[in-house]
């Protein structure tokens, strides 16, 4: 078993705006829109619905999700794509010793206040 979590879903205030944001930001990490319903959209790698957003019917924001990146360049691309899609910068791409040697990550806040991260962990 390689994955710790099978899938995650976040509540968003505006499903259309959230779809545009995540489609743009996560494309830098190889994610594609996999499935769309009226109140639910999934994104994933290789047709897997790894990450979803759904129309909020209560409070949104406050979550932290870290997406794996294949290399440092993908972290940089995520950062640029997320900011271009309207994210607020939290922590620019860089090394993060608290994650262990060889880790490189970037953090942004999506339009609903969630802390979204891309992280590359170099093999040691």
TORPA-255731 format. One record per atom (N, C-alpha, C): atom name; residue number from 1; x, y, z. Coordinates in nm, 2 decimals. Layout:
N
(node 'CA' NUM (X Y Z))
...
END
This chain:
124
(node 'N' 1 (0.08 -0.12 0.00))
(node 'CA' 1 (0.00 0.00 0.00))
(node 'C' 1 (0.09 0.12 0.00))
(node 'N' 2 (0.07 0.21 -0.10))
(node 'CA' 2 (0.16 0.33 -0.11))
(node 'C' 2 (0.08 0.46 -0.06))
(node 'N' 3 (-0.05 0.47 -0.08))
(node 'CA' 3 (-0.12 0.59 -0.04))
(node 'C' 3 (-0.17 0.58 0.10))
(node 'N' 4 (-0.16 0.69 0.17))
(node 'CA' 4 (-0.21 0.69 0.31))
(node 'C' 4 (-0.36 0.73 0.31))
(node 'N' 5 (-0.40 0.81 0.22))
(node 'CA' 5 (-0.54 0.85 0.21))
(node 'C' 5 (-0.59 0.82 0.06))
(node 'N' 6 (-0.71 0.76 0.05))
(node 'CA' 6 (-0.76 0.73 -0.08))
(node 'C' 6 (-0.81 0.85 -0.16))
(node 'N' 7 (-0.88 0.93 -0.09))
(node 'CA' 7 (-0.93 1.06 -0.16))
(node 'C' 7 (-0.97 1.16 -0.05))
(node 'N' 8 (-0.98 1.28 -0.10))
(node 'CA' 8 (-1.02 1.40 -0.01))
(node 'C' 8 (-1.12 1.48 -0.09))
(node 'N' 9 (-1.22 1.54 -0.02))
(node 'CA' 9 (-1.31 1.64 -0.08))
(node 'C' 9 (-1.32 1.76 0.01))
(node 'N' 10 (-1.32 1.88 -0.05))
(node 'CA' 10 (-1.33 2.01 0.02))
(node 'C' 10 (-1.46 2.07 -0.02))
(node 'N' 11 (-1.52 2.14 0.07))
(node 'CA' 11 (-1.64 2.22 0.05))
(node 'C' 11 (-1.59 2.36 -0.01))
(node 'N' 12 (-1.66 2.41 -0.11))
(node 'CA' 12 (-1.63 2.54 -0.17))
(node 'C' 12 (-1.75 2.62 -0.18))
(node 'N' 13 (-1.74 2.75 -0.17))
(node 'CA' 13 (-1.86 2.84 -0.17))
(node 'C' 13 (-1.92 2.85 -0.32))
(node 'N' 14 (-1.83 2.84 -0.42))
(node 'CA' 14 (-1.87 2.86 -0.56))
(node 'C' 14 (-1.81 2.75 -0.64))
(node 'N' 15 (-1.89 2.65 -0.67))
(node 'CA' 15 (-1.83 2.53 -0.74))
(node 'C' 15 (-1.77 2.56 -0.88))
(node 'N' 16 (-1.83 2.66 -0.95))
(node 'CA' 16 (-1.77 2.69 -1.08))
(node 'C' 16 (-1.63 2.76 -1.06))
(node 'N' 17 (-1.62 2.86 -0.97))
(node 'CA' 17 (-1.49 2.92 -0.95))
(node 'C' 17 (-1.39 2.82 -0.89))
(node 'N' 18 (-1.44 2.74 -0.80))
(node 'CA' 18 (-1.35 2.64 -0.74))
(node 'C' 18 (-1.30 2.54 -0.85))
(node 'N' 19 (-1.38 2.50 -0.94))
(node 'CA' 19 (-1.34 2.41 -1.05))
(node 'C' 19 (-1.24 2.48 -1.14))
(node 'N' 20 (-1.26 2.60 -1.17))
(node 'CA' 20 (-1.16 2.68 -1.26))
(node 'C' 20 (-1.03 2.68 -1.18))
(node 'N' 21 (-1.03 2.72 -1.05))
(node 'CA' 21 (-0.91 2.73 -0.97))
(node 'C' 21 (-0.83 2.60 -0.97))
(node 'N' 22 (-0.90 2.50 -0.92))
(node 'CA' 22 (-0.83 2.37 -0.91))
(node 'C' 22 (-0.78 2.31 -1.04))
(node 'N' 23 (-0.86 2.32 -1.14))
(node 'CA' 23 (-0.82 2.27 -1.27))
(node 'C' 23 (-0.69 2.34 -1.32))
(node 'N' 24 (-0.68 2.47 -1.30))
(node 'CA' 24 (-0.56 2.54 -1.34))
(node 'C' 24 (-0.44 2.50 -1.24))
(node 'N' 25 (-0.46 2.51 -1.11))
(node 'CA' 25 (-0.35 2.49 -1.02))
(node 'C' 25 (-0.30 2.35 -1.02))
(node 'N' 26 (-0.39 2.25 -1.02))
(node 'CA' 26 (-0.35 2.11 -1.01))
(node 'C' 26 (-0.30 2.06 -1.15))
(node 'N' 27 (-0.33 2.12 -1.26))
(node 'CA' 27 (-0.27 2.08 -1.38))
(node 'C' 27 (-0.12 2.08 -1.38))
(node 'N' 28 (-0.06 2.17 -1.30))
(node 'CA' 28 (0.08 2.18 -1.29))
(node 'C' 28 (0.14 2.05 -1.23))
(node 'N' 29 (0.06 1.97 -1.16))
(node 'CA' 29 (0.10 1.85 -1.09))
(node 'C' 29 (0.05 1.73 -1.17))
(node 'N' 30 (-0.01 1.75 -1.28))
(node 'CA' 30 (-0.05 1.64 -1.37))
(node 'C' 30 (-0.20 1.59 -1.34))
(node 'N' 31 (-0.27 1.66 -1.25))
(node 'CA' 31 (-0.41 1.63 -1.23))
(node 'C' 31 (-0.50 1.68 -1.34))
(node 'N' 32 (-0.60 1.60 -1.37))
(node 'CA' 32 (-0.70 1.64 -1.47))
(node 'C' 32 (-0.84 1.63 -1.40))
(node 'N' 33 (-0.94 1.71 -1.46))
(node 'CA' 33 (-1.07 1.69 -1.42))
(node 'C' 33 (-1.12 1.55 -1.46))
(node 'N' 34 (-1.17 1.47 -1.37))
(node 'CA' 34 (-1.21 1.33 -1.40))
(node 'C' 34 (-1.36 1.32 -1.41))
(node 'N' 35 (-1.43 1.39 -1.32))
(node 'CA' 35 (-1.58 1.36 -1.32))
(node 'C' 35 (-1.65 1.49 -1.27))
(node 'N' 36 (-1.77 1.52 -1.32))
(node 'CA' 36 (-1.84 1.64 -1.28))
(node 'C' 36 (-1.99 1.60 -1.27))
(node 'N' 37 (-2.04 1.65 -1.15))
(node 'CA' 37 (-2.19 1.64 -1.13))
(node 'C' 37 (-2.23 1.78 -1.10))
(node 'N' 38 (-2.36 1.80 -1.07))
(node 'CA' 38 (-2.42 1.93 -1.04))
(node 'C' 38 (-2.35 1.99 -0.92))
(node 'N' 39 (-2.32 1.92 -0.81))
(node 'CA' 39 (-2.26 1.98 -0.69))
(node 'C' 39 (-2.13 1.91 -0.65))
(node 'N' 40 (-2.06 1.85 -0.74))
(node 'CA' 40 (-1.94 1.77 -0.71))
(node 'C' 40 (-1.85 1.76 -0.83))
(node 'N' 41 (-1.72 1.78 -0.81))
(node 'CA' 41 (-1.62 1.77 -0.92))
(node 'C' 41 (-1.50 1.70 -0.87))
(node 'N' 42 (-1.45 1.60 -0.94))
(node 'CA' 42 (-1.33 1.53 -0.90))
(node 'C' 42 (-1.21 1.55 -0.99))
(node 'N' 43 (-1.10 1.55 -0.94))
(node 'CA' 43 (-0.97 1.57 -1.01))
(node 'C' 43 (-0.88 1.45 -0.97))
(node 'N' 44 (-0.79 1.41 -1.06))
(node 'CA' 44 (-0.71 1.30 -1.03))
(node 'C' 44 (-0.60 1.28 -1.13))
(node 'N' 45 (-0.52 1.18 -1.10))
(node 'CA' 45 (-0.41 1.13 -1.18))
(node 'C' 45 (-0.45 1.00 -1.24))
(node 'N' 46 (-0.43 0.98 -1.37))
(node 'CA' 46 (-0.46 0.85 -1.43))
(node 'C' 46 (-0.61 0.81 -1.41))
(node 'N' 47 (-0.70 0.90 -1.43))
(node 'CA' 47 (-0.85 0.87 -1.41))
(node 'C' 47 (-0.89 0.83 -1.27))
(node 'N' 48 (-0.81 0.85 -1.17))
(node 'CA' 48 (-0.85 0.82 -1.03))
(node 'C' 48 (-0.91 0.95 -0.97))
(node 'N' 49 (-1.02 0.94 -0.90))
(node 'CA' 49 (-1.08 1.06 -0.84))
(node 'C' 49 (-1.01 1.08 -0.70))
(node 'N' 50 (-0.89 1.13 -0.70))
(node 'CA' 50 (-0.81 1.14 -0.58))
(node 'C' 50 (-0.86 1.26 -0.50))
(node 'N' 51 (-0.90 1.37 -0.56))
(node 'CA' 51 (-0.93 1.49 -0.49))
(node 'C' 51 (-1.06 1.55 -0.55))
(node 'N' 52 (-1.15 1.59 -0.46))
(node 'CA' 52 (-1.28 1.64 -0.51))
(node 'C' 52 (-1.31 1.77 -0.44))
(node 'N' 53 (-1.40 1.85 -0.50))
(node 'CA' 53 (-1.46 1.97 -0.44))
(node 'C' 53 (-1.61 1.95 -0.45))
(node 'N' 54 (-1.68 2.01 -0.35))
(node 'CA' 54 (-1.83 2.00 -0.36))
(node 'C' 54 (-1.89 2.13 -0.31))
(node 'N' 55 (-2.01 2.16 -0.36))
(node 'CA' 55 (-2.08 2.28 -0.32))
(node 'C' 55 (-2.10 2.28 -0.17))
(node 'N' 56 (-2.06 2.39 -0.11))
(node 'CA' 56 (-2.08 2.40 0.04))
(node 'C' 56 (-2.23 2.42 0.07))
(node 'N' 57 (-2.26 2.36 0.18))
(node 'CA' 57 (-2.39 2.39 0.24))
(node 'C' 57 (-2.37 2.43 0.39))
(node 'N' 58 (-2.25 2.45 0.42))
(node 'CA' 58 (-2.21 2.50 0.55))
(node 'C' 58 (-2.07 2.57 0.54))
(node 'N' 59 (-2.01 2.58 0.66))
(node 'CA' 59 (-1.88 2.65 0.66))
(node 'C' 59 (-1.77 2.59 0.57))
(node 'N' 60 (-1.69 2.68 0.51))
(node 'CA' 60 (-1.58 2.63 0.43))
(node 'C' 60 (-1.45 2.69 0.48))
(node 'N' 61 (-1.34 2.63 0.43))
(node 'CA' 61 (-1.20 2.68 0.47))
(node 'C' 61 (-1.15 2.61 0.59))
(node 'N' 62 (-1.02 2.64 0.61))
(node 'CA' 62 (-0.95 2.58 0.73))
(node 'C' 62 (-0.88 2.45 0.71))
(node 'N' 63 (-0.89 2.39 0.59))
(node 'CA' 63 (-0.83 2.26 0.57))
(node 'C' 63 (-0.68 2.28 0.52))
(node 'N' 64 (-0.60 2.18 0.53))
(node 'CA' 64 (-0.47 2.18 0.48))
(node 'C' 64 (-0.45 2.05 0.40))
(node 'N' 65 (-0.42 2.06 0.27))
(node 'CA' 65 (-0.39 1.94 0.19))
(node 'C' 65 (-0.26 1.96 0.12))
(node 'N' 66 (-0.18 1.86 0.12))
(node 'CA' 66 (-0.05 1.86 0.05))
(node 'C' 66 (-0.06 1.76 -0.06))
(node 'N' 67 (-0.03 1.81 -0.19))
(node 'CA' 67 (-0.03 1.72 -0.30))
(node 'C' 67 (0.12 1.69 -0.34))
(node 'N' 68 (0.14 1.56 -0.37))
(node 'CA' 68 (0.28 1.52 -0.40))
(node 'C' 68 (0.32 1.58 -0.54))
(node 'N' 69 (0.44 1.62 -0.55))
(node 'CA' 69 (0.50 1.67 -0.68))
(node 'C' 69 (0.61 1.57 -0.72))
(node 'N' 70 (0.63 1.55 -0.85))
(node 'CA' 70 (0.74 1.46 -0.89))
(node 'C' 70 (0.88 1.52 -0.88))
(node 'N' 71 (0.89 1.65 -0.88))
(node 'CA' 71 (1.02 1.72 -0.87))
(node 'C' 71 (1.00 1.86 -0.83))
(node 'N' 72 (1.11 1.93 -0.82))
(node 'CA' 72 (1.10 2.07 -0.78))
(node 'C' 72 (1.03 2.16 -0.88))
(node 'N' 73 (1.06 2.13 -1.01))
(node 'CA' 73 (1.00 2.21 -1.11))
(node 'C' 73 (0.84 2.20 -1.10))
(node 'N' 74 (0.79 2.09 -1.07))
(node 'CA' 74 (0.64 2.08 -1.06))
(node 'C' 74 (0.59 2.16 -0.94))
(node 'N' 75 (0.67 2.17 -0.83))
(node 'CA' 75 (0.63 2.26 -0.72))
(node 'C' 75 (0.63 2.41 -0.77))
(node 'N' 76 (0.73 2.45 -0.84))
(node 'CA' 76 (0.74 2.58 -0.90))
(node 'C' 76 (0.62 2.61 -0.99))
(node 'N' 77 (0.59 2.51 -1.08))
(node 'CA' 77 (0.48 2.53 -1.17))
(node 'C' 77 (0.34 2.54 -1.10))
(node 'N' 78 (0.33 2.46 -0.99))
(node 'CA' 78 (0.21 2.46 -0.91))
(node 'C' 78 (0.19 2.60 -0.85))
(node 'N' 79 (0.30 2.66 -0.80))
(node 'CA' 79 (0.30 2.79 -0.74))
(node 'C' 79 (0.25 2.89 -0.84))
(node 'N' 80 (0.31 2.89 -0.96))
(node 'CA' 80 (0.28 2.99 -1.06))
(node 'C' 80 (0.13 2.98 -1.10))
(node 'N' 81 (0.09 2.85 -1.13))
(node 'CA' 81 (-0.05 2.82 -1.17))
(node 'C' 81 (-0.15 2.86 -1.07))
(node 'N' 82 (-0.12 2.83 -0.94))
(node 'CA' 82 (-0.22 2.86 -0.84))
(node 'C' 82 (-0.23 3.01 -0.82))
(node 'N' 83 (-0.12 3.08 -0.82))
(node 'CA' 83 (-0.13 3.23 -0.81))
(node 'C' 83 (-0.20 3.29 -0.93))
(node 'N' 84 (-0.18 3.24 -1.05))
(node 'CA' 84 (-0.25 3.29 -1.17))
(node 'C' 84 (-0.40 3.26 -1.16))
(node 'N' 85 (-0.43 3.15 -1.09))
(node 'CA' 85 (-0.57 3.12 -1.07))
(node 'C' 85 (-0.64 3.19 -0.96))
(node 'N' 86 (-0.57 3.28 -0.89))
(node 'CA' 86 (-0.63 3.36 -0.78))
(node 'C' 86 (-0.60 3.32 -0.64))
(node 'N' 87 (-0.50 3.23 -0.62))
(node 'CA' 87 (-0.46 3.19 -0.48))
(node 'C' 87 (-0.39 3.31 -0.42))
(node 'N' 88 (-0.39 3.30 -0.28))
(node 'CA' 88 (-0.31 3.39 -0.20))
(node 'C' 88 (-0.18 3.32 -0.16))
(node 'N' 89 (-0.06 3.38 -0.18))
(node 'CA' 89 (0.06 3.32 -0.14))
(node 'C' 89 (0.07 3.30 0.01))
(node 'N' 90 (0.12 3.19 0.06))
(node 'CA' 90 (0.15 3.16 0.20))
(node 'C' 90 (0.29 3.14 0.22))
(node 'N' 91 (0.36 3.05 0.15))
(node 'CA' 91 (0.50 3.02 0.16))
(node 'C' 91 (0.55 2.99 0.03))
(node 'N' 92 (0.64 3.07 -0.02))
(node 'CA' 92 (0.70 3.05 -0.16))
(node 'C' 92 (0.78 2.92 -0.17))
(node 'N' 93 (0.79 2.87 -0.29))
(node 'CA' 93 (0.87 2.75 -0.31))
(node 'C' 93 (1.00 2.76 -0.25))
(node 'N' 94 (1.04 2.65 -0.18))
(node 'CA' 94 (1.17 2.65 -0.12))
(node 'C' 94 (1.19 2.52 -0.04))
(node 'N' 95 (1.31 2.51 0.02))
(node 'CA' 95 (1.34 2.39 0.10))
(node 'C' 95 (1.27 2.41 0.24))
(node 'N' 96 (1.24 2.30 0.30))
(node 'CA' 96 (1.17 2.30 0.43))
(node 'C' 96 (1.23 2.19 0.52))
(node 'N' 97 (1.34 2.24 0.59))
(node 'CA' 97 (1.41 2.14 0.68))
(node 'C' 97 (1.32 2.07 0.77))
(node 'N' 98 (1.21 2.13 0.82))
(node 'CA' 98 (1.12 2.06 0.91))
(node 'C' 98 (1.05 1.93 0.84))
(node 'N' 99 (1.06 1.93 0.71))
(node 'CA' 99 (1.00 1.81 0.64))
(node 'C' 99 (1.11 1.70 0.62))
(node 'N' 100 (1.23 1.73 0.65))
(node 'CA' 100 (1.34 1.64 0.62))
(node 'C' 100 (1.43 1.68 0.51))
(node 'N' 101 (1.55 1.63 0.50))
(node 'CA' 101 (1.64 1.67 0.40))
(node 'C' 101 (1.59 1.64 0.26))
(node 'N' 102 (1.61 1.74 0.17))
(node 'CA' 102 (1.57 1.72 0.03))
(node 'C' 102 (1.42 1.76 0.00))
(node 'N' 103 (1.35 1.81 0.10))
(node 'CA' 103 (1.21 1.84 0.08))
(node 'C' 103 (1.20 1.99 0.02))
(node 'N' 104 (1.11 2.00 -0.07))
(node 'CA' 104 (1.09 2.13 -0.14))
(node 'C' 104 (0.94 2.15 -0.16))
(node 'N' 105 (0.88 2.26 -0.11))
(node 'CA' 105 (0.74 2.28 -0.11))
(node 'C' 105 (0.70 2.42 -0.13))
(node 'N' 106 (0.57 2.44 -0.16))
(node 'CA' 106 (0.51 2.57 -0.18))
(node 'C' 106 (0.37 2.56 -0.12))
(node 'N' 107 (0.32 2.67 -0.06))
(node 'CA' 107 (0.19 2.68 0.01))
(node 'C' 107 (0.11 2.80 -0.04))
(node 'N' 108 (-0.02 2.78 -0.07))
(node 'CA' 108 (-0.11 2.89 -0.11))
(node 'C' 108 (-0.24 2.87 -0.04))
(node 'N' 109 (-0.32 2.97 -0.03))
(node 'CA' 109 (-0.46 2.96 0.02))
(node 'C' 109 (-0.55 2.97 -0.10))
(node 'N' 110 (-0.64 2.88 -0.11))
(node 'CA' 110 (-0.74 2.89 -0.22))
(node 'C' 110 (-0.84 2.99 -0.19))
(node 'N' 111 (-0.94 3.01 -0.28))
(node 'CA' 111 (-1.04 3.12 -0.26))
(node 'C' 111 (-1.13 3.10 -0.14))
(node 'N' 112 (-1.13 2.98 -0.08))
(node 'CA' 112 (-1.21 2.95 0.03))
(node 'C' 112 (-1.13 2.94 0.16))
(node 'N' 113 (-1.00 2.98 0.16))
(node 'CA' 113 (-0.92 2.98 0.28))
(node 'C' 113 (-0.85 2.85 0.32))
(node 'N' 114 (-0.85 2.75 0.23))
(node 'CA' 114 (-0.78 2.63 0.25))
(node 'C' 114 (-0.64 2.64 0.22))
(node 'N' 115 (-0.55 2.58 0.30))
(node 'CA' 115 (-0.41 2.59 0.28))
(node 'C' 115 (-0.37 2.47 0.19))
(node 'N' 116 (-0.33 2.50 0.06))
(node 'CA' 116 (-0.30 2.40 -0.04))
(node 'C' 116 (-0.15 2.40 -0.07))
(node 'N' 117 (-0.09 2.28 -0.06))
(node 'CA' 117 (0.05 2.27 -0.07))
(node 'C' 117 (0.09 2.17 -0.18))
(node 'N' 118 (0.20 2.20 -0.25))
(node 'CA' 118 (0.26 2.10 -0.33))
(node 'C' 118 (0.40 2.07 -0.27))
(node 'N' 119 (0.43 1.94 -0.26))
(node 'CA' 119 (0.56 1.91 -0.19))
(node 'C' 119 (0.63 1.80 -0.27))
(node 'N' 120 (0.76 1.82 -0.29))
(node 'CA' 120 (0.85 1.72 -0.34))
(node 'C' 120 (0.94 1.67 -0.23))
(node 'N' 121 (0.95 1.54 -0.22))
(node 'CA' 121 (1.04 1.48 -0.12))
(node 'C' 121 (1.15 1.40 -0.20))
(node 'N' 122 (1.27 1.45 -0.20))
(node 'CA' 122 (1.38 1.39 -0.27))
(node 'C' 122 (1.41 1.25 -0.21))
(node 'N' 123 (1.44 1.15 -0.29))
(node 'CA' 123 (1.49 1.03 -0.23))
(node 'C' 123 (1.62 1.05 -0.16))
(node 'N' 124 (1.63 0.98 -0.05))
(node 'CA' 124 (1.75 1.00 0.03))
(node 'C' 124 (1.83 0.87 0.02))
END
